[in-house]
Amino acid sequence: MTKEKNKTKNLHIRLSENDFELIRKKALSSYLTVTDYVTKCCLEKQIFVIEGIDEVIRQQKYVGNNLNQLTRIANSGAVNVVGLDEVKNEYAKVTGKLNEILERGRWR
């Protein structure tokens, strides 16, 4: 059974419009639903927000795509690339570290 299916209880609270909007905005900026945000806050779990992470991920994908294209060209024999394996290994390390950061907060 998944974690989502275990959510069988409701909690109803009253908030002012301002408080509700503030909580909603904080949840949005944390890439969490209001339910997940409030649950994490109440259970004293850390909420990670890394400004600009979307742009870092986007750029990382572009670099990976370019690296794959270079690898294909090099493997076809069209060009001779020195040290491409080293670049691929370093890229894999950076991607691994980025994934570790993402897993800690689970933004999406």
N, C-alpha and C positions, 0 to 999 in steps of 0.2 A: 504494500500500500504506500502510495507516495505521501510526501509531507503535506501537500495541498489537500488531499482527501481526508487528512486527520483533523482539519479545521472544521469542527462541528459545532462549536460554541460561539455565541454572539456576545459582544460587550457593547452596551449603549451608554454613551456619555453625552452630556450637554456642554457645548462650547459657545463662546461668543463668535461672531462672524470673523473678527480679527484673529482670534486664536486659531480658528479652523483654517483660515487662509494661510497663516504662518506655518502651521503644521503641514498643510498641503504643499506649500512651496518648498519646505525643507525636504519633504519626501521626494518631490520631483527632482530637486537638485541632487539628491542621493541616488537617483535612478531606482527608487523603491516605490511600491504602492503605499498608500496611507496606512493600510493594515500592517504591512511588513515593517514600515518605519516606526509606528507606534509600538508594535510588539517588541522590536529591537530596543527601543528606548526604555520601555517598561521593564524589560528583562536585563537591563544594563549591559547589552551587547554593544560592541563598537560598530560605528557606522563610518565607513571610509568614503571620502569624497576627494577625488583627485581632479582638480580643475584642468581641463584641456586633454583629458585622457582619450576622448573620442578622436581628436586630431592626431595624437600619437599613434593610436591603433590604425587610423586611416593611412598615415605615412608609412607605418610598418608594413601594411599590406602592399603598398605601392613598391616599396623596396623589395619585398619578397617576390612580387610579380616580375620586376626587372631582373632580379637574380635568376629566376627560373628561365627567363628568356635568354639570358647570357649563357646559362648552363646548356640549354638546348643547342644554341649556336656553336658553342665550344665542342659539344659531343658530336655534332654533325661533321666536324673537321673544317668548317668554314673559316674559323679563326683559331689561333693558338693563345689560350689564356693561361697565364702563370699565376698560381696561388688561388685559384677559384675555390678549391676545396676549403682552404683556410677561411675565406670570406663566408662560405656557406656555414661552416662550423660556428663562426662568431655570430652570424645572423641567428642561428638556431639557439645560441646561448641567450641573446637579447630577447628573442621571442619567448623563450622559456621563463625568463625573469618577469617579463610583462604578463605572462599567463599566471604566474604565481601571485602577482599583485592583484590581478583581476579576480582570482579565486578567493582571496582573502575577503574581499568586499562583496563579491557577486553583484555587480552593478545592474545587470539585466537578467 
